[in-house]
Amino acid sequence: MQLSIVTVTPLLATVLYGVLFITLAVSTPRTRLRGFFSVYLLAMFIWSGSAFMVVIGANPFLFWFRMMLAASFASMLAIFYFTQTLFAKRSAWSKFVFAFGVMAIGLCLSTNWVVKDAHLSESGELFYQFNFLIGFLAVPGSALFVYSLIELIRGYRRSEHLTQRNRLRYLILGFSIIILASSFNFTELGKYPIDVAAYGVAAVLIAYAILRHQLLDIQIVIRYGLLYTLTTAIIGTFYFIVISLAISLVEAFTQGKIIVISIFVAFITSFLIAPFQNRLQPWIDRLFYREKYNAGLMLQRLSTTTTSLLDLNKLSSLIISEITQTLHADFAIFYAKQNENDDYRPLAQQNIGKQLYTTRFRSDHPIITWMSRQGIIISKNDLGTTPIFKSLWEVERNDLETIHAELFVPICIRNELVAFLIMGPKRSTQPYSQDDRLLLSTLANQTAVAIENAELYDELEKTFIQTITTLANAIDLRDTYTSGHSQRIAALGSETARNLKCSPAEISDVYWGGLLHDIGKIGIPDSILKKPDKLDDSEWEIIRQHTVHGANLISPIKRLANIAPLIEYSHERFDGLGYPYGIKGEEIPLGARIIAVVDSFSAMIDERPYKQAYSTGEAVAELKKCSGTMYDPKVVEYFVRTIEKTHFIQ
Amino acid sequence: MASYKFFEEGRREDLWDKHCGYLELSIRDFMKIQERLMLEQLELLSFSKIGQELMGVSPTTIEEFRQRIPFTRYSDYEEFLTDKNEDILPVKPYTWARTSGRTSDKGPKWVPYPKAMYDRLGDAVIGAMIMSSCPRPGVVMLEQNDKLLLATAPRPYVSGYISHSVRDQLKVVFLPSIESGEKMSYGDRVALGFKLAMREGLDYFMGLASVLARMGEQFEQQSNTSKPSKDMLHPVILLRLIRAMIKAKVNNRSLLPKDIWNLKGVMTGGTDTEIYRDKIEYYWGKKPLEGYASTEGGNMAMQAWNAKGMVFFPDAGFLEFIPLDEHKKNLDDPDYQPKTVLYNELELGIYELVFSNFYGGVLVRYRIGDLFEVISIGDQELNSTLPQLQFYSRINDIIDLGNIARITERDVWKSIEATGVAYQDWIIRKEFKNDKSILHVYVELKPNSKVEETEFLDLLDQQLLKLVPDFQDYIEILGRNPLQVTFLKEGAFTAYMQAQVKAGADLAHIKPPHMQPSDAVMKRLISNRTG
């Protein structure tokens, strides 16, 4: 026996099927499904074994050839019953199929009605002749096989489970290879063992699908395979051309010379290819891993944005907008816990259609408690299988069915569920893959950090506001003014600024400036500040310095540095006769001009030891009278509108 | 999602989780399910007339529910349910199931089954099928188109709905088909089931343990004497028989059912499971798994794959248990409201079961009259921390011997079995003869049993003392042995049952009760007394 590709291929296939058959036969549990597949493997073992005997010309030659054909029928039969069992079909004609299969095998082996003759010619070429029955058996047999394949494809389309889809994909791929390879037998290529090799490949694919429950996403496998095959082919061709050229150029015919030239060319080309490869990589990424590439870009975008975004509403809107686009999801909802011991409410949602989803999740909702405890993504399937979800109420189940939620993605900070995402089905109706889940988990972790930052910032902001408010109250208490003077200036001042169409930052500055405009009075002795009589010049000089003191006090605080000028210039007059610097007009910051008007108004309507309180009408009249001299006329005009709008004037 | 979809999608692990995952629930999660579903139930009841009638203002917490709502029995519901008035119910029922009415004076008990409760019937049985056939935890041997012989009562008995619920969720082949089986008598249906199984094969059996045991016995006895029939000529049957005979020959014994069928699992209910467990395993090659079900509560508990204690399903109903001492106090003083413990508070001992329906059922704090024994808290083999229980007895079936010893149906049955004497059936009564109490066992022996009454009495006494050691204390205090045996005439039980069938008796009344049958029943059995 001479070893060649023609003899080695069936031998390898025989070994492969033999090993697979034994593996499956000894593995448990021994279910009917596995049983039928074992029969298939056994049939294929016999088929490839017989093929080996045929190619080596073993006697009785005709018997081995007939055995090949009989084993083909047996494999078709096994596959038919395998698919029937897989999809719980109880076909009325399954008995006839069995009878047909048994008859076909029997006729193949015991009569010459199917195979008339088969032998190797003197040149070793295979010669075979079928008899009249071959058509009657081969056509229904092939139809049976195609029918099984169609059933698998239908099952694949029906299935929503990723693992099963993968498994079926392998089966479909394997059987398609078999059908394709078998068709070569009717061409000139039939003399090569293409079918045997293809059967071997199919065996590996199919057995892998059967034995492994958790399969990799075949798309990725194929893409990787495709990529590596292509790359290898391109590089191989490139090297072949370059080396061939080099050899022909230098006319190297000895083996030593060829090796030296090959190594030299390899070095040169690898240096040349390296920079080219770097440029090629993003292109390959885009072409072969579009989803992954998009997902990577999304994470990149979000990682830069979310860290600087401190508003949870904006953050949640941004995240669900990105995630629905990247994963092509029908919709997404971002739920967040608003307060301690509170329910989870939808904060942002995308692509829900016209209807806004408002259902809240109670903190004792099984999905919430499970996500809090486990911190892992829950799928729609989990709700039907994980025992804890038996505790779902009917109304909760109906709610979940209404929104067609596919995934629940927890966002936890230090084991506490602070928010979660609900992902709707993908527009492609494909299930979420492991990669998608990984992406969502990464995004959830990233979002958790952003939420934590936002919460910390929020906490800081609250502390800041509390501190400033306390400080302002303290100043008010020291002065003889009525309490709440500073808050009034802050409120009316910021409202006037809003009416003047100032920017949000400017409005905020006026608010804080108003609240702290008198902070410099902290350094003025009580004897002056609370003096019931008129102040003398030196005392006035001290009083006039409070704006500068206030600005000096505030300016080192980074968060308040912006408002220092507002405090410093809050007693300047529009005509330049104010203090401390006597600047005028628009040299005085707008915020300071606003505070000046509001402060004067507030002082007028307050009662002082040395004067009666003005009515608001009198105070407004006084403001208008001094408009253009003491006060900016535009500010006065808008301030009056503000107090009218806020019903400050009764 | 229906369970058959899991098969189509190859999600066998998920199928295990769905139906058997509850075994690995922590007791905290188990109680969480109980509490949440009970709160939902209280909400549902609060809007229904029956709920308002039974509970007044609906409790809002479990604590309030347990403190304020009294225990109920079926008589509390009769006025609402007998007419099947659906307007007063919390949820429109999907169907109504009935009991035999054995403990009710006004005919059968009718219990409404909302859809979710009906679905649970099948859910639990699929779980039982999976566990009864798994070689190790997590491995699902159940397959689509498996053949199932259901030797249970048809609709409107709950067992009939069980088969329908199973069929809704799983593509199994019933032998015979449900539709044709429902039109047959019980005996004909089981006979046809086994006949069809000869051709189609048999994967699961569900029904009474005694039926399987009897079948096994008959097989063994008749295997050498049975004559060939034309049915045997069918190639599949012939092949099956040849294979079975080879197996029996290799093992050098008579032909047994396990040689003919390679059963995946056996599921049984009732007291006799434990009695016949070993016999069934010997004849059928599979240990039966015992379950606990009732018309009022549906499937409530099931043995796990290791066939030890039963574990209650967390969604079977809200479970409360009256400890035995509390139960006794209540027996002595019917006005006394016994305290209950929850599933997480169970300790080793005997308890009376109290349950409330979930999913819009109507029974609230219902005392069904069954006692359970907690045999362990958790089971390492199952990786479960949940209490494991076994059915102890029906309350009415306990014979109390002067507060010293308790004799249950299982005790007597096991003792009779242990004598090794072939018997047809038996009953036991506590009787008074000459002002003296006696424990009277009436037995019908099999025709081939050659044993005298006194001999049998000795054997039975020995076995009963072994099984119930307290019985010895009772004898000593009494100063005499109260046990007596009387053999009934051959065919006594058959004659009784035939007469009952002829009289149109309800299914559960066809056989006389084993424990404390009434004088009327006794009279008819004794009339067939031997000698």
Interface residues (C-beta under 8 A of the other chain):
Chain A: T28 P29 T31 R32 L33 T85 L86 F87 A88 R90 G155 R158 S159 E160 H161 T163 Q164 R167 H213 D364 P366 T369 N381 G384 T385 T386 P387 I388 K390 S391 L392 W393 E394 V395
Chain B: M1 Y4 F7 E8 E9 G10 R11 R12 E13 D14 L15 D17 K18 G21 Y22 E24 L25 D29 K32 I33 R36 L37 E40 A116 P135 V139 V140 M141 E143 Q144 N145 K171 V173 P314 D315 Y359
